[in-house]
Amino acid sequence: MKNILGKLIEHASLSRDEARKVLLDIADGKCNDCQLAAFMTVYLMRGITLDELIGFRDAILERRLPVEFDRTDAIDIVGTGGDGKNTFNISTATCFVVAGTGRRVIKHGNYGASSVSGASSVLEYHGVRFTTDESILRRSLDESGVCYLHAPLFSPALKSVASARRQLGIRTFFNMLGPLVNPMQPRHQLMGVYSLGMMRMYHYISQYEGIECTVVHSLDGYDEISLTSPFKVAAVGGERVYRPADLGFAVVEPGELYGGDTVAEASAVFDKVLTGEGSRAQTECVLANAAFAIHTLEPHVSLLDAVEQARESIVSGRAVECFRKFLDINKA
């Protein structure tokens, strides 16, 4: 690590193989927290290159705990986090709304490193016990429509840096890696990113890997479709800028998506959305993300039809029913 830090401080970049090797060292616990903090700080001072990002991804996937069952018709719905907006758990709520339409979601997530409540935070608050047991994961996917892969259990490299990330308390390049390293590598993904530069990298990687992927970025900085501004979408058919009105929605004020100051407050908003008691802004934000997830899985379903399917998932009670089944299977 000392040699790598010296190279990076001299403004050099790493090759794909160098990036892979240094992440393997991190996964093996060969670096202390001071070295990790310095390493992560470099990438706060300059952007990450495509070769570095792919090399880091290679290492995490190489050391992941594999999970083997059919994933061809499933989707991961995930954001990088680190956008500094402290929203409620939009992508996690979206997972259960999509499941309520009869689709399957394999979600990869973690605790919030730079926000109050990550996906793991809100699920753990509800009593979920994270597991690597394939029989439980398979049952959860089959019966509730959602299985959840808690990143530190499946990716030793992510577990190794958890302490340093929490102490830094700000976005690091590990936020960029999260959506790319789902251990099951589902063939469909809806990814939210916090910058247009990241959007282009993610889009390139997904095309290279043959993944049906939609990458979204709200132009005011959110790592998901926030409806607070126009948002850009990169998918198989190219790139396009949408406005909330294109989906039949009004513009949302940022404060309407605030997740609160505690995990309990964020969880309360999450629950209200799934039970149909969320505000218009909260609900429509989730519907927008769910619509793009459905359209990614089934491109023949128009976005407006996908919005209505997602709305029916909430109104009918199927979304919250999926969540309750998920809790029954996954509770400690």
C-alpha positions in Angstrom: 0.0 0.0 0.0 2.9 2.4 0.7 4.1 2.2 -2.9 0.6 2.6 -4.2 0.0 5.7 -2.1 3.3 7.2 -3.3 2.2 6.7 -6.9 -1.2 8.2 -6.3 0.2 11.2 -4.5 2.3 11.9 -7.6 -0.9 12.1 -9.6 -0.5 8.8 -11.4 -3.4 6.5 -11.9 -3.5 2.7 -11.4 -3.8 0.1 -14.1 -6.8 -2.3 -13.9 -4.5 -5.0 -12.5 -2.9 -2.7 -10.0 -6.3 -1.5 -8.8 -7.4 -5.2 -8.5 -4.3 -6.1 -6.5 -4.6 -3.3 -4.0 -8.3 -4.1 -3.3 -7.3 -7.7 -2.7 -4.8 -6.6 -0.2 -7.5 -4.5 1.5 -9.9 -7.5 1.5 -7.1 -9.6 3.1 -6.7 -7.0 6.0 -3.2 -6.0 5.0 -3.9 -2.3 5.3 -4.6 -0.3 8.5 -7.3 2.4 8.9 -4.8 5.2 8.4 -3.7 3.8 5.1 -7.3 3.2 4.0 -8.3 6.7 4.9 -5.3 8.1 2.9 -6.2 5.8 0.0 -9.8 6.9 -0.1 -8.9 10.5 0.3 -6.9 10.4 -2.9 -10.1 9.7 -4.8 -11.9 12.6 -3.1 -9.2 14.9 -4.5 -9.4 13.5 -8.1 -11.8 11.4 -10.1 -11.5 7.7 -10.4 -10.5 6.3 -13.9 -12.5 3.7 -15.7 -9.6 1.2 -15.4 -9.4 1.8 -11.6 -13.1 1.4 -11.2 -13.2 -1.9 -13.2 -10.1 -3.2 -11.3 -11.6 -2.5 -7.9 -14.8 -4.2 -9.1 -12.8 -7.2 -10.3 -11.3 -7.7 -6.9 -14.5 -7.4 -4.9 -16.3 -9.9 -7.2 -13.3 -12.2 -7.2 -13.5 -12.5 -3.4 -17.2 -12.4 -3.0 -19.2 -15.1 -1.4 -21.1 -16.6 -4.4 -24.8 -17.1 -4.4 -26.0 -19.5 -7.0 -29.7 -19.6 -8.2 -31.6 -18.3 -11.1 -31.3 -14.5 -11.5 -32.3 -14.0 -15.2 -35.7 -12.4 -14.5 -34.6 -10.4 -11.4 -33.5 -6.8 -11.0 -31.3 -5.0 -8.5 -32.5 -1.5 -7.6 -29.7 0.5 -6.0 -28.1 3.9 -5.7 -24.6 4.9 -5.0 -25.5 6.9 -1.9 -23.2 9.7 -1.0 -25.3 12.4 -2.7 -25.6 14.3 0.6 -29.4 14.7 0.3 -30.4 12.5 3.3 -33.6 11.3 1.6 -35.8 8.5 2.9 -35.0 5.0 1.6 -36.4 5.5 -1.8 -34.7 2.6 -3.6 -35.6 0.1 -0.8 -39.2 1.1 -0.9 -39.1 0.8 -4.7 -38.0 -2.8 -4.3 -41.2 -3.8 -2.5 -43.4 -1.8 -4.9 -41.9 -3.6 -7.8 -42.3 -6.9 -6.0 -45.9 -6.1 -5.5 -46.4 -6.0 -9.3 -45.2 -9.7 -9.5 -41.5 -9.0 -10.4 -38.5 -10.2 -8.5 -35.8 -8.1 -6.9 -32.4 -9.1 -5.7 -31.2 -6.1 -3.7 -27.6 -5.5 -2.6 -27.2 -2.9 0.1 -25.4 -1.7 3.2 -25.6 0.7 6.1 -25.4 4.4 5.3 -21.8 5.6 5.4 -22.6 9.2 4.8 -26.4 9.3 5.5 -28.6 8.5 8.5 -30.2 5.4 7.0 -29.0 3.0 4.4 -31.0 0.1 3.1 -29.5 -2.2 5.8 -30.3 0.4 8.5 -34.0 0.5 7.8 -34.3 -3.3 7.3 -32.4 -4.0 10.5 -34.6 -1.5 12.4 -37.6 -3.7 11.3 -35.9 -6.7 12.8 -34.3 -8.3 9.7 -31.5 -10.7 10.4 -29.0 -10.6 7.5 -27.9 -14.0 6.2 -25.9 -15.8 3.6 -28.1 -18.9 3.9 -29.1 -19.7 0.3 -32.3 -21.6 1.4 -33.5 -18.5 3.2 -32.5 -16.1 0.4 -34.2 -18.4 -2.2 -37.4 -18.6 -0.1 -37.4 -14.9 0.4 -37.2 -14.3 -3.3 -39.8 -16.9 -4.2 -42.4 -15.9 -1.6 -41.9 -12.2 -1.1 -40.4 -11.2 -4.4 -37.4 -9.7 -2.7 -34.1 -11.1 -1.4 -31.6 -8.9 0.3 -27.8 -9.3 0.2 -26.1 -7.3 3.0 -22.9 -6.3 1.4 -20.4 -6.9 4.3 -21.5 -10.5 4.5 -20.8 -11.2 0.9 -17.8 -8.9 0.2 -14.9 -9.0 2.6 -13.3 -5.9 1.0 -16.4 -3.9 1.9 -16.4 -5.2 5.4 -12.7 -4.3 5.8 -13.2 -0.7 5.0 -16.5 -0.2 7.0 -14.8 1.4 10.0 -12.7 3.8 8.0 -15.7 4.8 5.9 -17.8 5.5 8.9 -15.0 7.6 10.5 -14.6 9.7 7.3 -18.4 10.2 7.2 -18.3 11.4 3.6 -18.7 9.9 0.1 -15.8 7.7 -1.1 -15.2 5.6 -4.2 -16.7 2.7 -2.4 -20.1 4.4 -2.9 -19.4 4.0 -6.6 -18.6 0.3 -6.3 -21.7 -0.8 -4.4 -24.1 -1.0 -7.3 -21.5 -2.8 -9.4 -20.7 -5.7 -7.1 -24.0 -7.4 -6.3 -22.8 -10.9 -5.5 -25.5 -12.5 -7.6 -24.9 -10.2 -10.6 -28.6 -10.1 -11.7 -29.0 -9.5 -15.4 -31.1 -6.4 -14.9 -30.3 -3.3 -12.8 -31.7 0.1 -12.1 -28.7 2.2 -10.8 -28.8 5.7 -9.4 -25.6 7.7 -9.5 -24.6 11.1 -8.1 -22.8 12.5 -11.1 -23.0 12.4 -14.9 -19.4 11.2 -15.1 -20.4 8.2 -13.0 -23.4 7.6 -15.3 -21.2 7.2 -18.3 -18.8 4.8 -16.5 -21.7 2.6 -15.2 -23.3 2.6 -18.6 -20.1 1.5 -20.3 -19.5 -1.3 -17.7 -23.1 -2.6 -18.0 -22.9 -2.7 -21.8 -19.5 -4.5 -21.6 -20.9 -7.1 -19.1 -24.1 -7.6 -21.1 -26.4 -6.4 -18.3 -29.8 -4.8 -19.1 -29.2 -1.7 -17.1 -30.8 1.7 -16.7 -28.7 4.3 -15.0 -30.4 7.4 -13.6 -29.2 10.8 -12.3 -31.3 13.8 -11.2 -29.6 16.9 -12.6 -29.7 18.6 -9.2 -27.5 15.9 -7.7 -29.7 13.1 -6.4 -28.6 9.5 -7.0 -32.1 8.5 -8.0 -35.1 9.9 -9.7 -36.1 12.5 -7.2 -38.6 14.5 -9.3 -37.0 17.6 -7.8 -35.5 18.5 -11.3 -35.1 17.0 -14.7 -33.3 13.7 -14.7 -31.0 11.9 -17.2 -31.4 8.3 -18.1 -28.8 6.1 -19.8 -30.2 2.8 -21.1 -29.8 0.3 -23.9 -31.4 2.7 -26.3 -29.2 5.7 -25.5 -29.4 8.7 -23.2 -32.4 11.0 -22.6 -33.4 13.8 -20.3 -36.8 13.4 -18.7 -39.0 15.9 -16.8 -41.4 14.9 -14.0 -44.3 15.9 -16.2 -43.2 13.2 -18.7 -44.4 10.6 -16.2 -47.5 12.7 -15.2 -45.9 14.0 -12.0 -45.4 17.5 -10.6 -42.0 18.8 -9.5 -41.2 17.9 -5.9 -39.5 20.2 -3.3 -36.3 18.7 -1.9 -37.6 19.0 1.7 -40.5 16.7 0.9 -38.1 13.8 0.4 -36.2 14.3 3.7 -35.7 11.1 5.6 -35.4 12.5 9.1 -32.6 12.6 11.6 -32.7 9.0 12.9 -33.2 5.6 11.4 -36.6 5.5 13.3 -37.8 8.6 11.4 -36.6 7.2 8.1 -38.3 3.9 8.8 -41.6 5.7 9.6 -41.5 7.4 6.2 -40.7 4.1 4.5 -43.6 2.4 6.2 -46.1 5.1 5.3 -45.1 4.9 1.6 -45.7 1.1 1.5 -49.0 1.3 3.3 -50.3 4.1 1.0 -50.1 6.8 3.6 -47.0 8.6 2.2 -47.2 12.1 1.0 -47.8 12.8 -2.7 -44.2 13.7 -3.2 -42.9 10.6 -1.4 -45.2 8.3 -3.2 -44.7 9.7 -6.7 -40.9 9.6 -6.3 -41.1 5.9 -5.5 -43.6 5.3 -8.4 -41.2 7.0 -10.8 -38.3 4.8 -9.8 -40.5 1.7 -9.8 -41.7 2.5 -13.4 -38.1 2.6 -14.7 -37.3 -0.7 -12.9 -40.4 -2.3 -14.5 -39.5 -0.9 -17.9 -35.9 -2.2 -17.6 -37.2 -5.7 -16.9 -39.9 -5.5 -19.6 -39.1 -2.8 -22.2 -42.5 -3.5 -23.9 -44.3 -2.0 -20.9 -44.5 1.7 -21.4 -43.3 4.0 -18.7 -46.9 5.4 -18.1 -48.3 1.9 -17.9 -45.5 1.0 -15.5 -46.4 4.0 -13.3 -49.9 2.7 -13.1 -48.8 -0.9 -12.3 -46.6 0.5 -9.5 -49.4 2.7 -8.2 -51.7 -0.4 -8.1 -49.1 -2.3 -6.1 -49.4 0.3 -3.3 -53.1 1.0 -3.5 -54.0 -2.7 -3.6 -51.8 -3.5 -0.5 -49.6 -5.9 -2.4 -46.4 -3.8 -1.8 -46.8 -3.9 1.9 -47.9 -7.5 1.8 -44.6 -8.3 0.1 -42.7 -6.4 2.8 -44.5 -8.3 5.5 -43.8 -11.7 3.9 -40.2 -10.6 3.6 -40.1 -9.7 7.3 -41.6 -13.1 8.3 -38.9 -14.9 6.4 -36.0 -12.8 7.4 -36.6 -11.7 10.9 -34.1 -12.6 13.6 
